[in-house]
Amino acid sequence: MSAVVVVTPIVVASWPVITAAISAAIGTLGFSIVQNAEHIEPNLHARRRTRTEIDVADSEILAGSAGLAEELVVERDGLRAIFSRDERGALKLCLEGEGFSKSQLREIGEELIGRVTQQFVYHRVMSELKERRMHVVEEEMTQDRTIKIRVRNV
């Protein structure tokens, strides 16, 4: 007997769990974490930079584990992505970069959010499977980045 389960992501976690998912996802897209987000190039704000914000649907960063000011900044080729918690507690992504249109930034942001969500859900599913003592028989990632996991209840 077999079953197919499609996981619809709802991201509810603490800030450390979210940052772990972000850290796992950004490397696949060529981003790296900015160690000191406070330090910005002197002429950065003088230049004309395009900026867009994306709220992550069905997400909540638990209030007891993070302040509103917490954020994680990543960069790639002059593009800066800032992950943070908004006033409602939802995960928010702000992208800014010189030489990008708002639609380009939104497209990059949607891909980045998709990878972060996928990493979060993958880790959560694998943790649940382990907790329920289910054996992973096979894992596969297809060309469209769909992850297929075959498990056996032991």
ChimeraX attribute file (.defattr): number of C-alpha atoms within 10 A of each C-alpha:
attribute: neighborCount
match mode: 1-to-1
recipient: residues
	/A:1	2
	/A:2	7
	/A:3	7
	/A:4	8
	/A:5	8
	/A:6	7
	/A:7	10
	/A:8	8
	/A:9	14
	/A:10	14
	/A:11	20
	/A:12	17
	/A:13	15
	/A:14	15
	/A:15	23
	/A:16	12
	/A:17	15
	/A:18	23
	/A:19	17
	/A:20	14
	/A:21	20
	/A:22	23
	/A:23	18
	/A:24	15
	/A:25	21
	/A:26	19
	/A:27	11
	/A:28	11
	/A:29	12
	/A:30	11
	/A:31	19
	/A:32	16
	/A:33	18
	/A:34	16
	/A:35	10
	/A:36	9
	/A:37	12
	/A:38	8
	/A:39	8
	/A:40	9
	/A:41	8
	/A:42	7
	/A:43	7
	/A:44	11
	/A:45	9
	/A:46	8
	/A:47	9
	/A:48	10
	/A:49	16
	/A:50	16
	/A:51	18
	/A:52	17
	/A:53	17
	/A:54	16
	/A:55	17
	/A:56	17
	/A:57	12
	/A:58	12
	/A:59	18
	/A:60	21
	/A:61	24
	/A:62	15
	/A:63	15
	/A:64	8
	/A:65	10
	/A:66	16
	/A:67	16
	/A:68	13
	/A:69	9
	/A:70	11
	/A:71	19
	/A:72	20
	/A:73	20
	/A:74	21
	/A:75	18
	/A:76	15
	/A:77	9
	/A:78	12
	/A:79	19
	/A:80	21
	/A:81	27
	/A:82	18
	/A:83	23
	/A:84	25
	/A:85	24
	/A:86	18
	/A:87	11
	/A:88	10
	/A:89	17
	/A:90	20
	/A:91	24
	/A:92	20
	/A:93	24
	/A:94	18
	/A:95	24
	/A:96	22
	/A:97	22
	/A:98	15
	/A:99	12
	/A:100	16
	/A:101	15
	/A:102	16
	/A:103	10
	/A:104	13
	/A:105	23
	/A:106	20
	/A:107	12
	/A:108	16
	/A:109	20
	/A:110	16
	/A:111	13
	/A:112	20
	/A:113	22
	/A:114	14
	/A:115	20
	/A:116	22
	/A:117	21
	/A:118	21
	/A:119	19
	/A:120	24
	/A:121	18
	/A:122	17
	/A:123	15
	/A:124	14
	/A:125	14
	/A:126	14
	/A:127	12
	/A:128	12
	/A:129	16
	/A:130	12
	/A:131	9
	/A:132	11
	/A:133	12
	/A:134	14
	/A:135	13
	/A:136	14
	/A:137	10
	/A:138	10
	/A:139	11
	/A:140	11
	/A:141	10
	/A:142	9
	/A:143	7
	/A:144	6
	/A:145	10
	/A:146	10
	/A:147	12
	/A:148	14
	/A:149	16
	/A:150	13
	/A:151	15
	/A:152	12
	/A:153	10
	/A:154	7
